[in-house]
Structure formats: structure tokens, C-alpha cells
């Protein structure tokens, strides 16, 4: 018959690895972008949008098929 101390020791060896796995799963990774580079990229995108709006040209559909005229 097991004693309470032996039973507690068995549970401890089961709980400790599970607790370690749970704690290691709680990891946050922070990625910081340089503010100047992000602002420069945003300005470039905004400028491209304004240029495309000023031209008022509808965007051509992107297809891989060549334009072929049918003749009858």
C-alpha cells in the first residue's frame, strides 16, 4: 500500500513537466520596425495611389492570355 508521501511524489513528477510545458508556451515575440522606414514606405504607397487616381486610367485586367481579334 502506498503512503501519502509516495503518492504526492508521483503526482509532483507528473505535474512539474506539464507546468514547465505550459509556461514555455506562454512566450511573446515582439518585432519592432524602425519608424522612419515604416513612414517612408507609407509615404511611397500614398504617393503611388495619388498618382494612379490623377491619371484616372482604369487598371487593365491582369491576364496571361494574349489579346487576339477574331475575324469572320
Secondary structure, DSSP 8 states (H G I E B T S, - for coil): ---HHHHHHHHHHHHHHHHHHHHHH---------HHHHHHHHHHHHHHHHHHHHHT-------SS-------
